[in-house]
Amino acid sequence: MKAILNKRVGALLAAFGATTIYGLNHTIAKGAMPDYVGAFGFIMLRVGGAAILFWTLSLFTPKEKIQRKDWKILLAAALLGMVVNMLSFFKGLSLSTPINSAVLVTITPIIVVLLSAIFLKEKIGLKKIIGIGLGFMGALGLILFGHEIRQDAPNIFVGNLLFVLNATSYGAYLIVVKSLIDKYHPITLMKWLFGMAFIINFPVTIAEFNQIQWETMPIEIWGAVGFVILGTTFLTYLFNAFALTTLKASSVGAFVYLQPLIGIIYAVLSGKDQLSPIKIMGTAAVLVGVYLATSKQSSKSP
């Protein structure tokens, strides 16, 4: 009994750790862009670094062969989860603000519910419909009215749209990759997904990668780059994979509610962003919408 309890506590700490890293990433990664590392150059570092780490780790895990029929699914998952998702998020972060990104990425669960209803024919009750509508209203409010004049946020409108594209592609990725999760070891999946994504991203990201001036990069920016590669990419995937061995996917997904809270607190305390009435109202609408859209329906619900 004690061993089971310890494993569950470890899984909860892993899920919290992954969410904390994601929350901090909005501000830390933003601090390096665009003066030192371009958004797409960051993706070269992120995907390439994670690919090397996962392929190295795979040397110490059981060898698995991917079935021929699953390669197309792997390719689709890589495109959605490690190409469109990452490119749109980091480009959006270079154009918008840490608080906007911390809030808008949390509409991913709403996207998953919506896409599951369309493609997996899952039923949506009234509460979920209200949640979806409220979440999108909050997101739309941030996109249309969350503008401010900031030197480090040159196009908040486009950046916020890219956050929505990021959430949509990641939501689709979760649905596509679902059929592979029970068939293969997480390390096997990650090494192939990141390996394929590196090849696909290469022609898009190589130009900005080559523009990085490594010799003039301050130590804190080196730290930010290391945090994004080791923390935001490598450790979060490992932490979530470990958490899923004990917790339900819905339980791990519930930690998404903490991400904007952590992101906003860190952004404000570090002086990298500030709250406004629009941001507060938009955040509240998104979080309530996500809660309603992802909460369990009662047996009386349609």
Contacts in CASP RR format, 6 or more apart in sequence:
PFRMAT RR
TARGET T0000
AUTHOR 0000-0000-0000
METHOD contacts of the structure
MODEL  1
MKAILNKRVGALLAAFGATTIYGLNHTIAKGAMPDYVGAFGFIMLRVGGA
AILFWTLSLFTPKEKIQRKDWKILLAAALLGMVVNMLSFFKGLSLSTPIN
SAVLVTITPIIVVLLSAIFLKEKIGLKKIIGIGLGFMGALGLILFGHEIR
QDAPNIFVGNLLFVLNATSYGAYLIVVKSLIDKYHPITLMKWLFGMAFII
NFPVTIAEFNQIQWETMPIEIWGAVGFVILGTTFLTYLFNAFALTTLKAS
SVGAFVYLQPLIGIIYAVLSGKDQLSPIKIMGTAAVLVGVYLATSKQSSK
SP
7 246 0 8 1.000
8 246 0 8 1.000
8 247 0 8 1.000
10 242 0 8 1.000
10 246 0 8 1.000
11 242 0 8 1.000
11 243 0 8 1.000
11 245 0 8 1.000
11 246 0 8 1.000
11 247 0 8 1.000
12 243 0 8 1.000
12 247 0 8 1.000
14 239 0 8 1.000
14 240 0 8 1.000
14 242 0 8 1.000
14 243 0 8 1.000
15 239 0 8 1.000
15 240 0 8 1.000
15 243 0 8 1.000
15 247 0 8 1.000
15 251 0 8 1.000
15 252 0 8 1.000
15 253 0 8 1.000
15 255 0 8 1.000
16 255 0 8 1.000
16 258 0 8 1.000
17 239 0 8 1.000
18 235 0 8 1.000
18 236 0 8 1.000
18 239 0 8 1.000
18 240 0 8 1.000
18 243 0 8 1.000
18 255 0 8 1.000
19 255 0 8 1.000
19 256 0 8 1.000
19 258 0 8 1.000
19 259 0 8 1.000
19 262 0 8 1.000
20 258 0 8 1.000
20 262 0 8 1.000
21 231 0 8 1.000
21 232 0 8 1.000
21 235 0 8 1.000
21 236 0 8 1.000
21 239 0 8 1.000
22 105 0 8 1.000
22 232 0 8 1.000
22 236 0 8 1.000
22 259 0 8 1.000
22 262 0 8 1.000
23 102 0 8 1.000
23 259 0 8 1.000
23 260 0 8 1.000
23 262 0 8 1.000
23 263 0 8 1.000
23 266 0 8 1.000
24 227 0 8 1.000
24 262 0 8 1.000
24 263 0 8 1.000
24 266 0 8 1.000
25 227 0 8 1.000
25 228 0 8 1.000
25 231 0 8 1.000
25 232 0 8 1.000
26 93 0 8 1.000
26 98 0 8 1.000
26 99 0 8 1.000
26 101 0 8 1.000
26 102 0 8 1.000
26 263 0 8 1.000
26 266 0 8 1.000
26 267 0 8 1.000
27 98 0 8 1.000
27 263 0 8 1.000
27 266 0 8 1.000
27 267 0 8 1.000
27 270 0 8 1.000
27 272 0 8 1.000
27 273 0 8 1.000
28 224 0 8 1.000
28 227 0 8 1.000
28 228 0 8 1.000
29 42 0 8 1.000
29 90 0 8 1.000
29 93 0 8 1.000
29 224 0 8 1.000
29 227 0 8 1.000
29 228 0 8 1.000
29 232 0 8 1.000
30 93 0 8 1.000
30 94 0 8 1.000
30 97 0 8 1.000
30 98 0 8 1.000
30 101 0 8 1.000
30 152 0 8 1.000
30 272 0 8 1.000
31 152 0 8 1.000
31 221 0 8 1.000
31 224 0 8 1.000
31 272 0 8 1.000
32 42 0 8 1.000
32 221 0 8 1.000
32 224 0 8 1.000
32 225 0 8 1.000
32 228 0 8 1.000
33 39 0 8 1.000
33 42 0 8 1.000
33 90 0 8 1.000
33 93 0 8 1.000
33 94 0 8 1.000
34 94 0 8 1.000
36 212 0 8 1.000
36 213 0 8 1.000
36 217 0 8 1.000
36 218 0 8 1.000
36 221 0 8 1.000
37 45 0 8 1.000
37 208 0 8 1.000
37 212 0 8 1.000
37 221 0 8 1.000
37 225 0 8 1.000
38 94 0 8 1.000
38 208 0 8 1.000
38 211 0 8 1.000
38 212 0 8 1.000
39 87 0 8 1.000
39 90 0 8 1.000
39 91 0 8 1.000
39 92 0 8 1.000
39 93 0 8 1.000
39 94 0 8 1.000
39 208 0 8 1.000
40 87 0 8 1.000
40 90 0 8 1.000
40 91 0 8 1.000
40 204 0 8 1.000
40 205 0 8 1.000
40 207 0 8 1.000
40 208 0 8 1.000
40 209 0 8 1.000
41 205 0 8 1.000
41 208 0 8 1.000
41 209 0 8 1.000
41 211 0 8 1.000
41 212 0 8 1.000
42 90 0 8 1.000
42 225 0 8 1.000
42 228 0 8 1.000
43 86 0 8 1.000
43 87 0 8 1.000
43 90 0 8 1.000
43 201 0 8 1.000
43 204 0 8 1.000
43 205 0 8 1.000
44 201 0 8 1.000
44 202 0 8 1.000
44 205 0 8 1.000
44 206 0 8 1.000
44 208 0 8 1.000
44 209 0 8 1.000
45 209 0 8 1.000
45 225 0 8 1.000
45 228 0 8 1.000
45 229 0 8 1.000
46 86 0 8 1.000
46 90 0 8 1.000
46 228 0 8 1.000
46 229 0 8 1.000
46 232 0 8 1.000
46 233 0 8 1.000
47 82 0 8 1.000
47 86 0 8 1.000
47 194 0 8 1.000
47 195 0 8 1.000
47 197 0 8 1.000
47 198 0 8 1.000
47 201 0 8 1.000
47 205 0 8 1.000
47 233 0 8 1.000
48 194 0 8 1.000
48 195 0 8 1.000
48 198 0 8 1.000
49 229 0 8 1.000
49 233 0 8 1.000
49 234 0 8 1.000
50 190 0 8 1.000
50 194 0 8 1.000
50 229 0 8 1.000
50 233 0 8 1.000
50 234 0 8 1.000
50 237 0 8 1.000
51 191 0 8 1.000
51 194 0 8 1.000
51 195 0 8 1.000
51 197 0 8 1.000
51 198 0 8 1.000
53 229 0 8 1.000
53 230 0 8 1.000
53 234 0 8 1.000
54 187 0 8 1.000
54 190 0 8 1.000
54 191 0 8 1.000
54 194 0 8 1.000
54 234 0 8 1.000
54 237 0 8 1.000
55 191 0 8 1.000
55 195 0 8 1.000
57 187 0 8 1.000
57 191 0 8 1.000
58 187 0 8 1.000
58 188 0 8 1.000
58 191 0 8 1.000
61 185 0 8 1.000
61 187 0 8 1.000
61 188 0 8 1.000
62 185 0 8 1.000
64 184 0 8 1.000
64 185 0 8 1.000
64 188 0 8 1.000
66 74 0 8 1.000
66 184 0 8 1.000
66 188 0 8 1.000
66 192 0 8 1.000
67 183 0 8 1.000
70 180 0 8 1.000
70 183 0 8 1.000
73 176 0 8 1.000
73 177 0 8 1.000
73 179 0 8 1.000
73 180 0 8 1.000
74 180 0 8 1.000
74 189 0 8 1.000
74 192 0 8 1.000
74 193 0 8 1.000
74 196 0 8 1.000
75 196 0 8 1.000
76 176 0 8 1.000
77 173 0 8 1.000
77 176 0 8 1.000
77 177 0 8 1.000
77 180 0 8 1.000
77 193 0 8 1.000
78 192 0 8 1.000
78 193 0 8 1.000
78 194 0 8 1.000
78 195 0 8 1.000
78 196 0 8 1.000
78 197 0 8 1.000
78 200 0 8 1.000
79 197 0 8 1.000
79 200 0 8 1.000
80 169 0 8 1.000
80 170 0 8 1.000
80 171 0 8 1.000
80 172 0 8 1.000
80 173 0 8 1.000
80 176 0 8 1.000
81 169 0 8 1.000
81 170 0 8 1.000
81 173 0 8 1.000
81 177 0 8 1.000
81 193 0 8 1.000
81 197 0 8 1.000
82 193 0 8 1.000
82 194 0 8 1.000
82 196 0 8 1.000
82 197 0 8 1.000
82 201 0 8 1.000
83 197 0 8 1.000
83 200 0 8 1.000
83 201 0 8 1.000
84 165 0 8 1.000
84 166 0 8 1.000
84 169 0 8 1.000
85 166 0 8 1.000
85 169 0 8 1.000
85 170 0 8 1.000
85 173 0 8 1.000
86 166 0 8 1.000
86 197 0 8 1.000
86 201 0 8 1.000
87 201 0 8 1.000
87 204 0 8 1.000
87 205 0 8 1.000
88 162 0 8 1.000
88 163 0 8 1.000
88 165 0 8 1.000
88 166 0 8 1.000
88 169 0 8 1.000
89 101 0 8 1.000
89 105 0 8 1.000
89 162 0 8 1.000
89 163 0 8 1.000
89 166 0 8 1.000
91 159 0 8 1.000
91 162 0 8 1.000
92 101 0 8 1.000
92 158 0 8 1.000
92 159 0 8 1.000
92 160 0 8 1.000
92 162 0 8 1.000
92 163 0 8 1.000
92 166 0 8 1.000
93 101 0 8 1.000
93 159 0 8 1.000
95 153 0 8 1.000
95 154 0 8 1.000
95 155 0 8 1.000
95 156 0 8 1.000
95 158 0 8 1.000
95 159 0 8 1.000
95 162 0 8 1.000
96 153 0 8 1.000
96 155 0 8 1.000
96 156 0 8 1.000
96 158 0 8 1.000
96 159 0 8 1.000
96 160 0 8 1.000
96 162 0 8 1.000
96 163 0 8 1.000
97 148 0 8 1.000
97 150 0 8 1.000
97 153 0 8 1.000
97 156 0 8 1.000
97 267 0 8 1.000
97 273 0 8 1.000
98 263 0 8 1.000
98 267 0 8 1.000
98 272 0 8 1.000
98 273 0 8 1.000
99 260 0 8 1.000
99 263 0 8 1.000
99 264 0 8 1.000
99 267 0 8 1.000
99 268 0 8 1.000
99 273 0 8 1.000
99 274 0 8 1.000
99 275 0 8 1.000
99 279 0 8 1.000
99 283 0 8 1.000
100 142 0 8 1.000
100 146 0 8 1.000
100 156 0 8 1.000
100 159 0 8 1.000
100 160 0 8 1.000
100 163 0 8 1.000
100 279 0 8 1.000
101 163 0 8 1.000
102 259 0 8 1.000
102 260 0 8 1.000
102 262 0 8 1.000
102 263 0 8 1.000
102 264 0 8 1.000
102 267 0 8 1.000
103 139 0 8 1.000
103 142 0 8 1.000
103 260 0 8 1.000
103 264 0 8 1.000
103 279 0 8 1.000
103 282 0 8 1.000
103 283 0 8 1.000
103 286 0 8 1.000
104 139 0 8 1.000
104 142 0 8 1.000
104 143 0 8 1.000
104 160 0 8 1.000
104 163 0 8 1.000
104 164 0 8 1.000
104 166 0 8 1.000
104 167 0 8 1.000
104 286 0 8 1.000
105 163 0 8 1.000
105 166 0 8 1.000
105 167 0 8 1.000
105 170 0 8 1.000
105 259 0 8 1.000
106 167 0 8 1.000
106 256 0 8 1.000
106 257 0 8 1.000
106 259 0 8 1.000
106 260 0 8 1.000
106 286 0 8 1.000
106 287 0 8 1.000
106 290 0 8 1.000
107 135 0 8 1.000
107 136 0 8 1.000
107 139 0 8 1.000
107 164 0 8 1.000
107 167 0 8 1.000
107 286 0 8 1.000
107 290 0 8 1.000
108 167 0 8 1.000
108 170 0 8 1.000
108 171 0 8 1.000
108 174 0 8 1.000
108 256 0 8 1.000
109 253 0 8 1.000
109 256 0 8 1.000
109 290 0 8 1.000
109 293 0 8 1.000
109 294 0 8 1.000
110 131 0 8 1.000
110 132 0 8 1.000
110 135 0 8 1.000
110 136 0 8 1.000
110 289 0 8 1.000
110 290 0 8 1.000
110 293 0 8 1.000
110 294 0 8 1.000
111 167 0 8 1.000
111 168 0 8 1.000
111 170 0 8 1.000
111 171 0 8 1.000
111 172 0 8 1.000
112 171 0 8 1.000
112 174 0 8 1.000
112 175 0 8 1.000
113 122 0 8 1.000
113 124 0 8 1.000
113 128 0 8 1.000
113 132 0 8 1.000
113 293 0 8 1.000
113 294 0 8 1.000
114 124 0 8 1.000
114 132 0 8 1.000
115 171 0 8 1.000
115 172 0 8 1.000
115 175 0 8 1.000
116 122 0 8 1.000
116 175 0 8 1.000
117 123 0 8 1.000
117 124 0 8 1.000
119 175 0 8 1.000
120 175 0 8 1.000
123 302 0 8 1.000
124 132 0 8 1.000
125 297 0 8 1.000
125 301 0 8 1.000
125 302 0 8 1.000
126 301 0 8 1.000
126 302 0 8 1.000
127 292 0 8 1.000
127 295 0 8 1.000
127 297 0 8 1.000
127 301 0 8 1.000
128 292 0 8 1.000
128 293 0 8 1.000
128 297 0 8 1.000
130 289 0 8 1.000
130 292 0 8 1.000
131 288 0 8 1.000
131 289 0 8 1.000
131 290 0 8 1.000
131 291 0 8 1.000
131 292 0 8 1.000
131 293 0 8 1.000
132 289 0 8 1.000
132 293 0 8 1.000
133 289 0 8 1.000
134 285 0 8 1.000
134 288 0 8 1.000
134 289 0 8 1.000
134 292 0 8 1.000
135 285 0 8 1.000
135 286 0 8 1.000
135 288 0 8 1.000
135 289 0 8 1.000
135 290 0 8 1.000
135 293 0 8 1.000
137 285 0 8 1.000
138 281 0 8 1.000
138 282 0 8 1.000
138 285 0 8 1.000
138 286 0 8 1.000
139 160 0 8 1.000
139 164 0 8 1.000
139 282 0 8 1.000
139 286 0 8 1.000
141 278 0 8 1.000
141 281 0 8 1.000
141 282 0 8 1.000
141 285 0 8 1.000
142 160 0 8 1.000
142 278 0 8 1.000
142 279 0 8 1.000
142 282 0 8 1.000
142 286 0 8 1.000
143 157 0 8 1.000
143 160 0 8 1.000
143 161 0 8 1.000
143 164 0 8 1.000
144 157 0 8 1.000
145 278 0 8 1.000
146 156 0 8 1.000
146 160 0 8 1.000
146 276 0 8 1.000
146 278 0 8 1.000
146 279 0 8 1.000
147 156 0 8 1.000
147 157 0 8 1.000
148 156 0 8 1.000
148 276 0 8 1.000
150 156 0 8 1.000
177 189 0 8 1.000
177 193 0 8 1.000
180 189 0 8 1.000
181 189 0 8 1.000
181 244 0 8 1.000
186 237 0 8 1.000
186 238 0 8 1.000
186 241 0 8 1.000
187 241 0 8 1.000
190 237 0 8 1.000
190 241 0 8 1.000
240 252 0 8 1.000
243 252 0 8 1.000
244 252 0 8 1.000
250 294 0 8 1.000
253 294 0 8 1.000
254 294 0 8 1.000
256 290 0 8 1.000
257 287 0 8 1.000
257 290 0 8 1.000
257 291 0 8 1.000
260 283 0 8 1.000
260 286 0 8 1.000
260 287 0 8 1.000
264 273 0 8 1.000
264 275 0 8 1.000
264 283 0 8 1.000
267 273 0 8 1.000
268 274 0 8 1.000
268 275 0 8 1.000
END
